[in-house]
Amino acid sequence: MMAIKHLKRAVTVMAAALLTVLATSMPTQAKDAAAPLNYLVGEWTGEGWVDMGQGRMEFRQRERITSRLDGNIITIEGTGSDPANAGVTVFEAFAVLSASGKPGEFTMRSYTREGQAGTFPAVLETPNRLVWTITVPGRLIRYRSEVTGDRWIETGEASVDGGTKWMKFFEMTLDRVPAA
């Protein structure tokens, strides 16, 4: 019993020491580092479509965007459902946007329920237009998300020639849900 108590204390001390080392060795972000993305914060709902070469699939989409950790990160929770049966989820993802340290540049870390994950560069092209790119073997994928008033339009395009020609494969249009 005494050995377990000492082991728990030792683990606690080591964890505290590790956190201290990490905190002092990592660059700090200014409070509100992700504030330029606050235009996204809120609840959004709407429709969209995706065509990955096997025909267009339509979906209903809901996005929940929050600012966290004193404005240093933005979290995005997205759920797509079958338009004919809202109880059937066809897509679910979670992402974290954080400042990269350069003005207007961010890092997006995203995860899907299918187990896909990645880290991608994101750039705020204009005050309400965020663009992020994904490089996969033989293909470049670009998403553009733009908010005008309470309307969010996002498109996804793919290029197989390094970005000269683009083909749209995704589009969604969302409206901000009024705060309760």
C-alpha positions in Angstrom: 0.0 0.0 0.0 2.8 2.4 0.9 4.7 1.5 -2.3 1.7 2.4 -4.4 1.3 5.7 -2.6 5.0 6.5 -3.3 4.7 5.4 -6.9 1.6 7.7 -7.4 3.5 10.6 -5.9 6.6 9.9 -8.1 4.4 9.8 -11.2 2.7 13.1 -10.2 6.1 14.8 -9.6 7.4 13.5 -12.9 4.3 14.7 -14.8 4.6 18.1 -13.2 8.3 18.3 -14.1 7.5 17.3 -17.7 4.7 19.9 -18.0 7.1 22.6 -16.7 9.8 21.6 -19.2 7.3 21.6 -22.1 5.8 24.9 -21.0 9.1 26.6 -20.9 10.5 25.1 -24.1 7.4 25.7 -26.3 6.8 29.1 -27.9 3.9 30.9 -26.4 1.0 32.3 -28.4 -0.4 35.7 -27.6 -3.9 35.7 -26.1 -6.5 35.7 -28.9 -4.0 34.4 -31.5 -6.8 32.8 -33.4 -9.1 35.9 -33.1 -9.0 36.6 -36.9 -11.1 33.4 -37.2 -13.8 34.5 -34.7 -16.2 35.3 -37.6 -16.7 31.5 -37.8 -17.7 31.0 -34.1 -21.3 29.8 -33.7 -23.7 27.2 -34.9 -24.3 26.7 -38.6 -26.6 24.5 -40.6 -27.3 23.9 -44.3 -26.9 21.5 -47.3 -24.1 20.4 -49.5 -22.9 17.8 -52.0 -19.8 15.8 -52.7 -18.8 13.9 -55.8 -15.8 11.7 -55.5 -16.2 10.2 -59.0 -19.1 7.8 -58.2 -22.0 10.3 -58.5 -23.1 13.2 -56.4 -24.1 12.6 -52.8 -26.2 15.2 -51.1 -26.1 15.8 -47.3 -27.4 18.1 -44.5 -24.6 19.7 -42.5 -24.3 21.1 -39.0 -21.1 22.8 -37.8 -20.4 23.9 -34.3 -17.4 26.4 -34.1 -16.0 27.5 -30.7 -13.1 29.7 -29.6 -11.1 28.0 -26.8 -8.1 28.5 -24.6 -8.4 32.4 -24.4 -8.9 32.6 -28.1 -5.7 30.6 -29.0 -7.6 27.9 -30.9 -10.8 27.4 -32.8 -12.5 24.0 -32.7 -14.8 22.8 -35.5 -17.3 20.0 -35.1 -19.0 19.0 -38.3 -21.7 16.4 -38.8 -23.3 15.5 -42.1 -26.5 13.5 -42.3 -28.6 11.9 -45.0 -31.1 14.5 -46.2 -33.9 11.8 -46.4 -33.1 10.5 -42.9 -31.6 13.0 -40.4 -30.8 10.1 -38.1 -28.2 8.6 -40.4 -24.8 10.3 -40.1 -22.8 10.2 -43.4 -19.9 12.3 -42.3 -18.4 13.4 -39.0 -15.2 15.4 -38.4 -13.4 17.4 -35.7 -10.7 20.0 -36.4 -8.5 22.4 -34.4 -7.2 25.6 -36.0 -4.3 27.4 -34.3 -2.1 30.3 -35.2 1.2 29.3 -36.9 3.1 32.4 -35.7 2.8 34.2 -39.0 0.0 36.8 -39.5 -2.9 35.2 -41.4 -1.5 31.7 -41.3 -2.9 28.9 -39.3 -2.4 25.2 -38.8 -5.4 22.9 -39.1 -5.5 19.5 -37.5 -8.5 17.4 -38.5 -9.9 14.0 -37.7 -12.7 12.0 -39.2 -14.8 9.2 -37.6 -13.3 6.9 -40.2 -9.9 7.3 -38.6 -8.4 9.8 -41.1 -6.3 12.5 -39.6 -3.9 15.2 -40.9 -2.2 18.5 -40.3 -2.6 21.1 -43.0 -1.6 24.7 -43.7 -4.5 27.2 -43.7 -4.3 30.9 -44.9 -6.8 33.7 -44.2 -6.8 35.2 -47.8 -9.3 37.9 -46.9 -10.8 38.8 -43.5 -13.6 36.2 -44.0 -12.1 33.7 -46.4 -10.0 30.8 -45.2 -8.2 28.4 -47.6 -6.5 25.2 -46.7 -4.7 22.7 -48.8 -4.1 19.0 -48.6 -1.4 17.2 -50.5 -1.9 13.5 -51.3 0.0 11.4 -53.8 -0.8 12.6 -57.3 -3.3 15.2 -56.1 -3.6 18.6 -54.5 -6.9 19.4 -52.7 -8.0 22.9 -51.8 -10.9 24.0 -49.7 -12.2 27.6 -49.6 -14.5 28.7 -46.9 -16.0 32.1 -47.1 -18.5 33.9 -44.8 -20.6 36.8 -46.0 -23.0 38.1 -43.3 -24.6 34.9 -41.9 -24.0 32.7 -44.9 -21.0 30.3 -45.2 -20.1 28.9 -48.5 -17.4 26.3 -48.8 -16.0 24.6 -51.9 -13.5 21.8 -52.3 -11.5 21.4 -55.5 -8.8 18.9 -56.7 -5.9 19.3 -59.1 -3.9 16.5 -60.6 -1.5 18.9 -62.4 0.0 20.7 -59.4 -2.6 23.5 -59.2 -3.0 24.6 -62.8 -6.5 23.2 -63.4 -9.0 22.6 -60.6 -12.2 20.4 -60.5 -14.9 21.1 -57.9 -15.9 17.9 -56.0 -17.5 19.5 -52.9 -19.8 22.4 -52.0 -21.8 23.3 -49.0 -23.9 26.4 -48.1 -24.6 27.0 -44.4 -26.6 29.6 -42.5 -25.7 30.8 -39.0 -28.2 29.6 -36.4 -29.4 32.6 -34.4 -28.2 32.5 -30.8 -30.8 31.4 -28.4 
